[in-house]
Amino acid sequence: MKHAKATKTTVRLSEGTNFLEICVTDNGIGSDPETQYKNMGFGLFSIRERFSSIGGEFTVLSEAGAGTRAILKVPYNLKDSL
């Protein structure tokens, strides 16, 4: 909310066969997709690196003036959780 100037945020959790997906969407100011990863702060970079180290994915989709969507995909093994 602070950086995006968003007034609405939606969080969705869904489950796939071997993964959980968390999707956070806002209606904020968004950013230019050409520069979003070039200007990625340490916090976002750190999240991407941590998810990558466990076989997960972190994606940020944004368009200037049209909000942002951050998608976190976390793998899990159902057999290990029983």
DSSP file (Angstrom, degrees, kcal/mol; ACC not computed):
  #  RESIDUE AA STRUCTURE BP1 BP2  ACC     N-H-->O    O-->H-N    N-H-->O    O-->H-N    TCO  KAPPA ALPHA  PHI   PSI    X-CA   Y-CA   Z-CA
    1    1 A M     >        0   0    0      0, 0.0     4,-1.6     0, 0.0     5,-0.3   0.000 360.0 360.0 360.0 -39.2    0.0    0.0    0.0
    2    2 A K  T  4  +     0   0    0      1,-0.2     0, 0.0     2,-0.2     0, 0.0   0.950 360.0  23.7 -61.3 -52.4    2.8    2.4    0.9
    3    3 A H  T  4 S+     0   0    0      1,-0.2    -1,-0.2     2,-0.1    26,-0.1   0.836 126.7  47.4 -85.2 -34.0    4.7    2.2   -2.5
    4    4 A A  T  4 S-     0   0    0     24,-0.1    25,-2.8    25,-0.1    26,-0.2   0.684  91.6-138.9 -82.3 -18.3    1.8    1.1   -4.7
    5    5 A K     <  +     0   0    0     -4,-1.6     2,-0.2    23,-0.2    -3,-0.1   0.875  43.6 169.7  57.8  37.7   -0.7    3.7   -3.4
    6    6 A A        -     0   0    0     -5,-0.3    -1,-0.2     1,-0.1    22,-0.1  -0.500  34.5-171.2 -81.8 148.1   -3.3    0.9   -3.6
    7    7 A T  S    S+     0   0    0      1,-0.3     2,-0.4    -2,-0.2    -1,-0.1   0.474  77.2  38.0-110.6 -10.0   -6.7    1.2   -2.1
    8    8 A K        -     0   0    0      2,-0.0    19,-1.6    -7,-0.0     2,-0.4  -0.995  60.8-178.2-144.9 135.7   -7.6   -2.5   -2.6
    9    9 A T  E     -A   26   0A   0     -2,-0.4     2,-0.4    17,-0.2    17,-0.2  -0.998   7.7-162.0-134.0 137.6   -5.6   -5.7   -2.3
   10   10 A T  E     -A   25   0A   0     15,-3.0    15,-2.7    -2,-0.4     2,-0.5  -0.968   0.7-164.4-120.7 135.0   -6.8   -9.2   -3.0
   11   11 A V  E     -A   24   0A   0     -2,-0.4     2,-0.4    13,-0.2    13,-0.2  -0.981   9.1-175.5-119.3 127.0   -5.0  -12.4   -1.7
   12   12 A R  E     -A   23   0A   0     11,-2.6    11,-2.9    -2,-0.5     2,-0.5  -0.980   8.2-164.2-125.5 134.2   -5.9  -15.7   -3.3
   13   13 A L  E     +A   22   0A   0     -2,-0.4     2,-0.3     9,-0.2     9,-0.2  -0.970  15.9 171.0-115.9 128.1   -4.5  -19.1   -2.2
   14   14 A S  E     -A   21   0A   0      7,-2.6     7,-3.0    -2,-0.5     2,-0.4  -0.947  22.3-137.2-135.4 159.1   -4.9  -22.1   -4.5
   15   15 A E  E     -A   20   0A   0     -2,-0.3     5,-0.2     5,-0.2     2,-0.2  -0.954  16.6-175.6-121.0 131.1   -3.6  -25.6   -4.5
   16   16 A G        -     0   0    0      3,-3.4     3,-0.0    -2,-0.4     5,-0.0  -0.413  49.3 -81.6-105.8-171.0   -2.2  -27.6   -7.4
   17   17 A T  S    S+     0   0    0      1,-0.2    61,-0.2    -2,-0.2     3,-0.0   0.915 124.2   4.5 -60.5 -45.8   -1.1  -31.2   -7.6
   18   18 A N  S    S+     0   0    0     59,-0.1    58,-2.6    60,-0.0     2,-0.3   0.106 125.8  54.0-128.4  21.3    2.4  -30.5   -6.1
   19   19 A F  E     - B   0  75A   0     56,-0.3    -3,-3.4    -3,-0.0     2,-0.4  -0.994  59.8-137.0-154.0 157.9    2.3  -26.9   -5.2
   20   20 A L  E     -AB  15  74A   0     54,-2.8    54,-3.3    -2,-0.3     2,-0.4  -0.922  23.6-156.6-109.8 143.4    0.5  -24.1   -3.4
   21   21 A E  E     -AB  14  73A   0     -7,-3.0    -7,-2.6    -2,-0.4     2,-0.5  -0.986   7.8-168.3-126.3 129.6    0.1  -20.7   -5.1
   22   22 A I  E     -AB  13  72A   0     50,-2.8    50,-3.1    -2,-0.4     2,-0.5  -0.971   8.2-170.9-114.6 124.7   -0.4  -17.4   -3.4
   23   23 A C  E     -AB  12  71A   0    -11,-2.9   -11,-2.6    -2,-0.5     2,-0.5  -0.970   4.2-170.9-121.6 121.9   -1.5  -14.5   -5.6
   24   24 A V  E     -AB  11  70A   0     46,-2.8    46,-2.9    -2,-0.5     2,-0.4  -0.958   9.7-178.9-114.3 121.6   -1.5  -10.9   -4.3
   25   25 A T  E     -AB  10  69A   0    -15,-2.7   -15,-3.0    -2,-0.5     2,-0.3  -0.948   1.9-177.3-122.4 139.3   -3.1   -8.4   -6.6
   26   26 A D  E     -AB   9  68A   0     42,-2.4    42,-0.7    -2,-0.4   -17,-0.2  -0.897  31.7-135.2-131.3 165.7   -3.5   -4.6   -6.0
   27   27 A N        +     0   0    0    -19,-1.6    40,-0.2    -2,-0.3   -18,-0.1  -0.040  64.4 127.0-105.5  29.5   -5.1   -1.7   -7.8
   28   28 A G  S    S-     0   0    0    -20,-0.2    39,-0.9    40,-0.1   -23,-0.2   0.206  80.0 -75.2 -76.0-162.7   -2.1    0.6   -7.3
   29   29 A I        -     0   0    0    -25,-2.8    36,-3.9    37,-0.2    37,-0.3   0.639  63.5-159.6 -75.9 -15.2   -0.1    2.6   -9.6
   30   30 A G        -     0   0    0     34,-0.2     2,-0.3    35,-0.2    34,-0.2  -0.113  11.1-107.6  66.6-168.5    1.8   -0.4  -11.0
   31   31 A S        -     0   0    0     36,-0.4    33,-0.3    33,-0.1    35,-0.1  -0.960  31.4 -81.4-153.1 167.7    5.2    0.0  -12.8
   32   32 A D    >>  -     0   0    0     -2,-0.3     3,-1.3    31,-0.2     4,-1.1  -0.638  34.4-145.1 -75.2 120.3    6.7   -0.3  -16.2
   33   33 A P  T 34 S+     0   0    0      0, 0.0     4,-0.4     0, 0.0    -1,-0.1   0.769  95.5  63.9 -61.4 -24.8    7.3   -4.0  -17.0
   34   34 A E  T 34 S+     0   0    0      1,-0.2     4,-0.2     2,-0.1     3,-0.1   0.813 116.3  27.6 -66.9 -29.3   10.5   -3.2  -18.9
   35   35 A T  T <> S+     0   0    0     -3,-1.3     4,-2.2     1,-0.1    -1,-0.2   0.444  90.7 100.1-112.4  -0.8   12.2   -1.8  -15.8
   36   36 A Q  T  < S+     0   0    0     -4,-1.1    -2,-0.1     1,-0.2    -1,-0.1   0.863  93.2  35.0 -60.0 -38.2   10.4   -3.8  -13.0
   37   37 A Y  T >4 S+     0   0    0     -4,-0.4     3,-0.9     2,-0.2    -1,-0.2   0.780 113.1  58.6 -87.2 -26.4   13.3   -6.3  -12.5
   38   38 A K  T 34 S+     0   0    0      1,-0.2    -2,-0.2    -4,-0.2    -1,-0.2   0.872 115.1  37.5 -65.3 -35.3   16.1   -3.9  -13.2
   39   39 A N  T 3< S+     0   0    0     -4,-2.2    -1,-0.2     2,-0.0    -2,-0.2   0.202  84.9 141.6-100.7  14.6   14.9   -1.7  -10.3
   40   40 A M    <   -     0   0    0     -3,-0.9    -3,-0.1    -5,-0.1    -4,-0.0  -0.377  47.9-131.0 -62.8 126.7   13.9   -4.6   -8.1
   41   41 A G     >  -     0   0    0     -2,-0.1     4,-2.3     1,-0.1     5,-0.2  -0.179  25.8 -99.6 -71.7 170.3   14.8   -3.8   -4.5
   42   42 A F  H  > S+     0   0    0      1,-0.2     4,-3.0     2,-0.2     5,-0.2   0.854 120.1  59.6 -61.2 -35.9   16.7   -6.1   -2.2
   43   43 A G  H  > S+     0   0    0      2,-0.2     4,-2.0     1,-0.2    -1,-0.2   0.936 110.4  39.8 -59.2 -49.2   13.5   -7.3   -0.5
   44   44 A L  H  > S+     0   0    0      2,-0.2     4,-2.3     1,-0.2    -1,-0.2   0.897 115.8  51.9 -68.7 -39.9   11.9   -8.6   -3.8
   45   45 A F  H  X S+     0   0    0     -4,-2.3     4,-2.4     1,-0.2    -2,-0.2   0.918 109.3  50.8 -59.7 -43.9   15.3  -10.0   -5.0
   46   46 A S  H  X S+     0   0    0     -4,-3.0     4,-2.5     2,-0.2    -2,-0.2   0.896 108.6  51.1 -62.8 -42.1   15.6  -11.8   -1.6
   47   47 A I  H  X S+     0   0    0     -4,-2.0     4,-2.4     2,-0.2     5,-0.3   0.939 110.6  49.0 -60.4 -46.9   12.1  -13.3   -1.9
   48   48 A R  H  X S+     0   0    0     -4,-2.3     4,-2.3     1,-0.2    -2,-0.2   0.915 112.3  48.2 -60.2 -44.1   12.9  -14.6   -5.5
   49   49 A E  H  X S+     0   0    0     -4,-2.4     4,-1.9     2,-0.2    -1,-0.2   0.905 111.6  49.4 -65.0 -42.0   16.2  -16.1   -4.4
   50   50 A R  H  X S+     0   0    0     -4,-2.5     4,-0.7     2,-0.2    -2,-0.2   0.918 113.2  45.6 -65.2 -43.6   14.7  -17.9   -1.4
   51   51 A F  H ><>S+     0   0    0     -4,-2.4     5,-3.5     1,-0.2     3,-0.9   0.892 111.3  53.4 -66.4 -38.7   11.8  -19.4   -3.4
   52   52 A S  H ><5S+     0   0    0     -4,-2.3     3,-1.6    -5,-0.3    -1,-0.2   0.874 101.1  60.6 -62.4 -37.0   14.2  -20.4   -6.1
   53   53 A S  H 3<5S+     0   0    0     -4,-1.9    -1,-0.2     1,-0.3    -2,-0.2   0.721 109.6  41.9 -66.5 -20.3   16.4  -22.3   -3.6
   54   54 A I  T <<5S-     0   0    0     -3,-0.9    -1,-0.3    -4,-0.7    -2,-0.2   0.223 125.9 -97.3-108.5  13.3   13.4  -24.5   -2.6
   55   55 A G  T < 5S+     0   0    0     -3,-1.6    -3,-0.2     1,-0.2    -2,-0.1   0.640  84.4 127.7  83.9  14.5   12.3  -25.0   -6.2
   56   56 A G      < -     0   0    0     -5,-3.5     2,-0.3    -6,-0.2    -1,-0.2  -0.279  50.3-128.7 -94.5-176.8    9.6  -22.4   -6.1
   57   57 A E  E     -C   73   0A   0     16,-2.0    16,-2.8    -2,-0.1     2,-0.4  -0.981  12.0-167.6-135.5 146.3    8.8  -19.4   -8.2
   58   58 A F  E     +C   72   0A   0     -2,-0.3     2,-0.4    14,-0.2    14,-0.2  -0.971  16.0 176.8-134.1 119.1    8.2  -15.7   -7.6
   59   59 A T  E     -C   71   0A   0     12,-2.5    12,-3.1    -2,-0.4     2,-0.5  -0.968  15.5-161.6-126.5 137.6    6.8  -13.6  -10.4
   60   60 A V  E     -C   70   0A   0     -2,-0.4     2,-0.5    10,-0.2    10,-0.2  -0.982   8.8-173.5-119.1 122.1    5.8  -10.0  -10.4
   61   61 A L  E     +C   69   0A   0      8,-3.4     8,-3.1    -2,-0.5     2,-0.3  -0.957  18.0 155.4-114.0 129.5    3.4   -8.8  -13.2
   62   62 A S  E     -C   68   0A   0     -2,-0.5     2,-0.4     6,-0.2     6,-0.2  -0.994  26.7-164.1-153.3 155.2    2.7   -5.1  -13.4
   63   63 A E    >   -     0   0    0      4,-1.5     3,-2.9    -2,-0.3     4,-0.3  -0.990  42.0 -97.4-141.8 133.5    1.7   -2.4  -15.9
   64   64 A A  T 3  S+     0   0    0     -2,-0.4   -34,-0.2   -33,-0.3   -35,-0.1  -0.255 110.1   4.8 -53.1 125.5    2.1    1.3  -15.3
   65   65 A G  T 3  S+     0   0    0    -36,-3.9    -1,-0.3     1,-0.0   -35,-0.2   0.451 117.6  81.9  81.0   1.5   -1.2    2.7  -14.0
   66   66 A A  S <  S-     0   0    0     -3,-2.9   -37,-0.2     1,-0.3    -2,-0.2   0.168  91.9-111.3-128.0  19.2   -2.9   -0.8  -13.8
   67   67 A G        -     0   0    0    -39,-0.9    -4,-1.5    -4,-0.3   -36,-0.4  -0.181  31.7 -86.8  83.8-176.7   -1.7   -2.3  -10.5
   68   68 A T  E     -BC  26  62A   0    -42,-0.7   -42,-2.4    -6,-0.2     2,-0.4  -0.975  20.6-158.8-138.5 147.2    0.5   -5.2   -9.7
   69   69 A R  E     -BC  25  61A   0     -8,-3.1    -8,-3.4    -2,-0.3     2,-0.5  -0.993   7.9-167.3-128.1 124.1    0.2   -9.0   -9.3
   70   70 A A  E     -BC  24  60A   0    -46,-2.9   -46,-2.8    -2,-0.4     2,-0.5  -0.949   6.9-164.6-110.6 128.6    2.7  -11.0   -7.3
   71   71 A I  E     -BC  23  59A   0    -12,-3.1   -12,-2.5    -2,-0.5     2,-0.5  -0.963   5.6-170.8-120.8 122.6    2.6  -14.7   -7.6
   72   72 A L  E     -BC  22  58A   0    -50,-3.1   -50,-2.8    -2,-0.5     2,-0.5  -0.955   3.4-168.6-112.0 122.6    4.4  -17.1   -5.2
   73   73 A K  E     -BC  21  57A   0    -16,-2.8   -16,-2.0    -2,-0.5   -52,-0.2  -0.956   4.0-171.5-116.0 120.5    4.5  -20.8   -6.1
   74   74 A V  E     -B   20   0A   0    -54,-3.3   -54,-2.8    -2,-0.5     2,-0.1  -0.943  13.2-142.7-116.5 118.9    5.6  -23.1   -3.4
   75   75 A P  E     +B   19   0A   0      0, 0.0     2,-0.3     0, 0.0   -56,-0.3  -0.463  23.4 174.5 -76.1 150.6    6.3  -26.8   -4.2
   76   76 A Y        -     0   0    0    -58,-2.6     2,-0.6    -2,-0.1     3,-0.1  -0.987  29.7-131.6-150.3 158.1    5.4  -29.5   -1.7
   77   77 A N    >>  -     0   0    0     -2,-0.3     4,-0.9     1,-0.1     3,-0.8  -0.943  10.9-157.5-112.7 111.8    5.4  -33.3   -1.6
   78   78 A L  H >> S+     0   0    0     -2,-0.6     3,-0.7     1,-0.3     4,-0.5   0.858  92.9  59.4 -57.1 -37.9    2.1  -34.6   -0.2
   79   79 A K  H >4 S+     0   0    0      1,-0.3     3,-0.8     2,-0.2    -1,-0.3   0.870 104.2  50.8 -60.7 -37.6    3.8  -37.9    0.8
   80   80 A D  H <4 S+     0   0    0     -3,-0.8    -1,-0.3     1,-0.2    -2,-0.2   0.714 106.2  55.8 -72.9 -20.3    6.2  -36.0    3.1
   81   81 A S  H <<        0   0    0     -4,-0.9    -1,-0.2    -3,-0.7    -2,-0.2   0.499 360.0 360.0 -93.0  -3.1    3.3  -34.1    4.8
   82   82 A L    <<        0   0    0     -3,-0.8    -1,-0.2    -4,-0.5    -2,-0.1   0.460 360.0 360.0 -85.9 360.0    1.4  -37.2    5.9
